[in-house]
Amino acid sequence: MKLTINKFIFSITLATALIAIFSFKAPTPAKKIKLGFISLTDCAPLVVAKELGLFAKYGVDVELEKEASWAVVRDKILNGEIDGAHCLFSMPFSVYTGIGGKAGQEMKIAMVLNNNGQAITLSKDFCGLAGYKEINKVAAAVKNVQSRKEVTFAMTFPGGTHDIWLRNWMAAAGINQKSVGIITIPPPQMVANMRVDNMEGYSVGEPWNGVAAAQNVGFTHIASQDIWKHHPEKALVVNSAFATNNKEDLKKVMKAIIDACKWLDVMSNRSKAASWLTKPNYVNAPLQVIEARLKGSSDLGCELGVQKYKDDYMTFYNNGYVNTPRKSHAIWFMAQYVRFGYLKNDPDYKGIAEKLILDDLYAEVAKEMGVPVQPDMQPFKTTYDVAFDPNNVSAYLKTTKR
């Protein structure tokens, strides 16, 4: 009898254990989040967040993926191969309006990653014709060079920030855009293309302006912060489905990146950041060039000396000024599309800005982190242009230079 009871108890115990084993569900692994980037110094917030373990600190598993061009970044965000990327601030508006992609495709801006830190490099053909910020000499210099050869300029994506800095500079200098060639080249390929004489100038982010000067291929003629001080440059741009379905993960990613931006704005940290960025899997450019320009010191090349920026070098946080994505900035870029002939008619400026900028999500994250949210929709002025009121684009377009 005792043996039978023991067998019964054993059977029940075994059955319970088997039920437990087969009904056990392993915890769902955290979603791996893929973020793309281009080999530019301003991918630093993503790199720092990864290298310092800030993504892990907030409980997200992030993989960084180096991309070949902005067109590849666009395609991978739209088809979901990557969840988001370090991206040109204006790219979502270029794509949505049909300039840089199929019209109506949505890429969402979660936050801004940096201000400043791009430049226009001219080839050695221009040495002695137009020096640092000598915009008044550029038109004559172009004609001088055109007497010997065709003049072509390069940017990195139609309607992207580098494209718009180039066109603003040409308008300020009095260069008719139709009188020169304008081509698209990925950032890391700029120096090599200038070396083989494919173009006489280009607009791109660092370190590729500094590399051209260091290699005596060209010289830095003007920095983007000279065109518009504290302008928005790169943004964290995400896939629309990811923003909708993984909101909490996206907020964690944003918090990690904001922490990285704060860390980067401590100047004593920038040497360490440069030591990461120089690696082949990130920017893969000379450490000295990355570090110098990251610290605001630019050896211009062409025997023009060194330019040291005091407060308008590349910034990533700037006491909270940098990271707020502003609709007014989106409207300005779309106004440039009309100004420079990319669009024949005015787009729905405010509607598109509201659709593509996740300002409510950013405000949520900023509040939780105690980061000040910057005011929006206020008039502002860039260096060589008339004042811009985002609430009255038509008045701006009537008075601005083409």
C-alpha positions in Angstrom: 0.0 0.0 0.0 2.8 2.4 1.0 4.6 1.6 -2.3 1.5 2.4 -4.3 1.0 5.7 -2.6 4.7 6.6 -3.3 4.3 5.6 -7.0 1.2 7.8 -7.1 3.0 10.8 -5.5 5.9 10.3 -7.9 3.6 10.2 -10.9 1.9 13.4 -9.8 5.2 15.1 -9.2 6.6 14.0 -12.6 3.4 15.1 -14.4 3.6 18.5 -12.6 7.2 18.9 -13.6 6.5 18.0 -17.2 3.6 20.5 -17.4 5.9 23.1 -15.9 8.6 22.4 -18.4 6.4 22.4 -21.5 4.3 25.4 -20.4 7.4 27.5 -19.6 7.9 30.4 -21.9 11.4 31.9 -22.1 11.4 35.7 -21.6 11.1 37.5 -25.0 14.5 38.8 -25.9 14.8 42.6 -26.2 14.4 43.8 -29.8 17.7 44.5 -31.4 17.5 48.1 -32.7 19.5 48.9 -35.8 20.7 52.5 -36.3 22.6 53.5 -39.4 25.2 56.2 -39.8 27.4 57.8 -42.4 31.2 58.3 -41.9 31.0 61.9 -40.6 32.2 63.4 -37.4 28.7 64.3 -36.4 27.7 60.6 -36.1 29.5 61.0 -32.7 26.3 60.9 -30.5 25.5 57.4 -31.7 29.1 56.3 -31.4 29.5 57.7 -27.9 26.2 56.2 -26.8 27.4 52.8 -28.0 31.0 53.1 -26.7 30.0 54.4 -23.3 27.3 51.8 -22.8 24.5 54.4 -22.6 22.2 52.4 -24.8 22.7 49.4 -22.5 22.2 51.7 -19.5 18.6 52.5 -20.7 17.9 48.8 -21.5 18.0 48.8 -25.3 20.1 46.6 -27.5 21.4 48.9 -30.3 23.5 47.8 -33.2 25.2 50.6 -35.3 25.5 50.0 -39.0 27.8 51.9 -41.3 26.1 52.9 -44.6 27.6 53.8 -48.0 25.5 56.9 -48.9 22.5 59.0 -47.8 20.4 57.2 -50.5 21.1 53.9 -48.8 20.2 55.4 -45.5 16.9 56.6 -47.0 16.0 53.2 -48.5 16.9 51.2 -45.4 14.8 53.4 -43.1 11.8 53.3 -45.5 11.9 49.5 -46.0 12.6 48.8 -42.3 16.1 47.2 -42.7 17.2 49.7 -40.1 15.0 51.3 -37.4 16.6 54.7 -37.7 19.8 56.6 -38.5 22.0 59.6 -38.1 20.6 61.6 -41.0 20.5 64.9 -42.7 17.9 67.1 -40.9 16.2 68.1 -44.2 16.2 64.6 -45.8 12.7 63.6 -44.6 11.3 66.8 -46.2 13.2 66.2 -49.4 12.0 62.7 -49.7 8.4 63.5 -48.7 8.1 66.3 -51.3 9.5 64.1 -54.1 12.9 65.7 -54.5 15.0 63.0 -52.9 12.7 60.0 -53.3 9.2 58.9 -54.0 6.8 61.7 -52.9 4.7 60.9 -49.8 7.1 58.5 -48.1 7.4 59.3 -44.4 10.6 59.4 -42.4 10.2 60.8 -38.9 12.5 63.2 -37.0 12.8 62.3 -33.3 15.5 64.8 -32.3 18.4 66.9 -33.6 21.9 65.5 -33.1 24.1 68.5 -33.7 24.5 72.1 -34.9 27.3 73.5 -37.1 30.4 71.7 -38.3 30.0 71.5 -42.1 31.9 73.4 -44.8 32.4 74.3 -48.4 35.8 73.2 -49.7 37.3 74.6 -52.9 40.0 73.0 -55.0 43.5 74.4 -55.4 42.3 76.1 -58.6 40.8 78.7 -56.4 43.9 79.3 -54.2 44.7 83.0 -54.3 41.3 83.8 -55.9 38.9 83.6 -53.0 40.1 83.0 -49.4 38.4 82.2 -46.2 34.8 83.8 -46.2 35.7 86.0 -49.1 32.3 85.6 -50.7 32.6 88.8 -52.6 35.4 87.3 -54.6 33.8 84.0 -55.5 31.8 84.9 -58.6 34.9 86.4 -60.3 36.9 83.4 -59.1 34.4 81.0 -60.7 34.6 82.9 -64.0 38.4 82.8 -63.8 38.4 79.0 -63.4 35.7 78.6 -66.1 38.0 80.3 -68.6 40.1 77.2 -68.3 37.7 74.4 -67.5 34.1 73.6 -66.6 33.3 74.2 -62.9 31.3 71.6 -61.0 30.3 71.5 -57.3 29.3 68.5 -55.3 26.9 68.0 -52.5 25.7 64.8 -50.8 21.9 64.4 -51.3 19.4 66.5 -53.3 17.5 68.8 -50.9 19.8 67.7 -48.0 21.5 70.1 -45.7 24.8 70.1 -47.6 22.9 70.8 -50.8 21.1 73.8 -49.3 24.3 75.3 -47.7 25.9 75.1 -51.2 23.0 76.8 -52.9 22.7 79.5 -50.2 26.4 80.2 -50.6 26.1 80.5 -54.4 23.1 82.8 -54.1 25.1 85.0 -51.6 28.1 85.0 -53.9 26.1 85.9 -57.0 26.7 82.6 -58.8 23.9 81.5 -61.2 23.3 77.9 -60.4 22.7 77.1 -64.0 26.2 78.3 -64.9 27.9 75.5 -63.0 27.5 71.8 -62.6 26.1 70.3 -59.4 26.5 66.6 -58.7 25.8 64.2 -55.8 28.7 62.4 -54.1 28.7 60.4 -50.8 30.6 62.2 -48.0 33.6 59.7 -47.7 34.2 59.9 -51.5 34.5 63.7 -51.7 38.3 64.1 -51.3 39.1 61.3 -53.7 36.8 62.8 -56.4 38.4 66.2 -56.0 41.8 64.7 -56.2 41.0 63.3 -59.7 39.4 66.6 -60.7 35.8 65.5 -60.8 34.7 68.8 -59.2 36.1 72.1 -58.1 34.2 72.4 -54.9 32.0 70.5 -52.5 29.7 71.0 -49.5 30.0 68.3 -46.8 30.4 67.6 -43.1 33.6 67.1 -41.3 36.1 65.5 -41.4 36.2 65.6 -45.2 36.8 69.3 -45.4 39.7 69.0 -43.0 41.1 65.9 -44.8 41.2 67.8 -48.1 43.2 70.6 -46.5 45.5 68.2 -44.7 46.2 66.4 -48.0 46.6 69.6 -50.0 43.7 68.7 -52.3 41.7 71.8 -51.5 41.0 74.4 -48.8 38.1 75.4 -46.5 36.5 78.4 -48.0 33.6 78.8 -45.5 32.0 76.8 -42.7 28.3 76.2 -42.5 28.1 78.1 -39.2 29.4 81.1 -41.1 26.3 80.7 -43.3 23.9 80.1 -40.4 25.2 80.1 -36.9 23.8 77.2 -34.8 21.9 75.7 -37.7 20.3 72.2 -37.4 22.4 69.7 -39.2 22.0 65.9 -38.4 18.9 64.4 -36.8 17.9 61.0 -35.4 15.5 60.0 -38.2 13.4 56.8 -37.7 11.2 54.4 -39.6 7.5 55.4 -39.2 6.4 52.0 -38.0 9.2 51.8 -35.4 8.1 55.2 -34.0 4.5 54.0 -33.7 5.0 50.5 -32.5 8.1 50.8 -30.4 7.6 54.2 -28.8 9.1 53.2 -25.4 12.2 51.8 -27.0 12.6 54.9 -29.1 12.4 57.1 -26.0 15.1 55.0 -24.4 17.3 55.4 -27.5 16.7 59.2 -27.4 17.6 59.4 -23.7 20.9 57.5 -24.3 21.7 59.9 -27.2 20.9 63.0 -25.2 23.3 61.7 -22.5 25.9 61.2 -25.2 25.3 64.8 -26.5 25.8 66.2 -23.0 29.1 64.2 -22.7 30.3 65.4 -26.1 29.8 69.0 -25.1 32.4 68.7 -22.4 35.4 69.7 -24.4 37.8 67.6 -22.4 35.9 64.5 -23.7 36.3 65.3 -27.3 39.8 63.7 -27.7 38.3 60.5 -26.4 35.4 60.8 -28.9 37.9 61.4 -31.7 39.8 58.2 -30.7 36.6 56.2 -31.3 35.6 58.1 -34.5 38.9 57.5 -36.2 38.4 53.7 -36.2 37.8 51.9 -39.5 34.3 50.8 -38.4 33.2 54.4 -37.8 34.6 57.4 -39.7 38.0 56.0 -40.7 39.8 59.3 -41.1 43.0 60.7 -39.5 42.7 61.2 -35.8 44.5 64.6 -35.8 42.0 66.0 -38.4 38.9 64.7 -36.6 40.1 65.9 -33.2 41.2 69.4 -34.3 37.9 70.3 -36.1 35.9 68.6 -33.3 37.6 71.0 -31.0 36.9 74.0 -33.2 40.3 74.5 -34.7 40.5 74.4 -38.5 43.7 74.4 -40.5 42.1 75.9 -43.6 44.8 74.9 -46.2 46.1 77.0 -49.1 48.3 78.9 -46.7 45.2 80.6 -45.1 46.2 79.7 -41.6 44.1 78.3 -38.7 40.6 79.4 -37.9 39.5 78.9 -34.3 35.8 78.9 -33.5 35.0 80.1 -30.0 31.3 79.2 -29.5 30.1 78.0 -32.9 32.1 74.9 -33.5 30.2 71.6 -33.7 27.8 71.4 -30.8 25.7 68.5 -29.6 23.8 69.8 -26.6 24.6 73.4 -25.9 22.5 73.6 -22.7 19.6 72.0 -24.5 19.5 74.4 -27.5 20.6 71.7 -30.0 18.2 68.8 -29.7 14.7 70.2 -30.0 13.4 69.4 -33.5 11.8 72.7 -34.7 9.0 72.9 -37.3 10.2 76.4 -38.2 13.5 74.9 -39.4 11.6 72.3 -41.5 9.6 75.1 -43.1 12.8 77.0 -43.9 14.3 74.1 -45.7 11.1 73.5 -47.7 11.1 77.2 -48.6 14.6 76.8 -50.0 13.2 74.0 -52.2 10.8 76.6 -53.8 13.5 79.3 -53.8 16.0 77.2 -55.7 13.5 75.6 -58.1 13.2 72.1 -56.7 9.5 72.7 -56.2 7.3 74.7 -58.6 4.6 75.3 -56.0 4.5 75.8 -52.2 4.1 72.6 -50.3 1.9 72.3 -47.3 4.7 73.7 -45.1 3.1 73.4 -41.7 1.2 70.2 -42.4 4.3 68.4 -43.6 6.4 69.6 -40.7 3.7 68.5 -38.2 3.5 65.1 -39.9 7.2 64.3 -40.0 8.5 65.9 -36.7 7.9 64.0 -33.5 8.0 67.1 -31.4 5.5 65.8 -28.9 7.6 62.7 -28.3 10.7 64.8 -27.9 8.9 67.0 -25.4 8.0 63.9 -23.4 11.6 62.7 -23.3 13.0 66.2 -22.5 10.5 66.6 -19.6 11.5 63.2 -18.2 15.2 64.2 -18.4 14.9 67.8 -17.3 16.1 69.1 -20.6 14.7 72.5 -21.7 12.5 72.4 -24.9 13.3 75.3 -27.2 10.6 77.7 -28.5 9.4 77.1 -32.1 7.8 79.0 -35.0 9.7 82.2 -34.3 11.3 84.4 -37.0 15.1 84.0 -37.4 17.8 85.2 -39.8 20.8 83.5 -41.4 24.0 85.4 -42.2 23.6 86.3 -45.9 19.9 86.1 -46.2 16.8 88.2 -45.3 14.8 87.4 -42.2 12.6 84.3 -42.3 9.2 84.1 -40.7 7.9 80.6 -40.7 4.4 82.0 -40.5 4.8 84.1 -43.7 6.9 82.1 -46.2 5.5 84.0 -49.2 6.9 87.3 -47.9 10.3 85.7 -47.6 10.3 84.2 -51.0 9.4 87.6 -52.6 12.5 89.3 -51.2 15.2 86.6 -51.2 18.0 86.1 -53.7 17.7 83.1 -56.1 
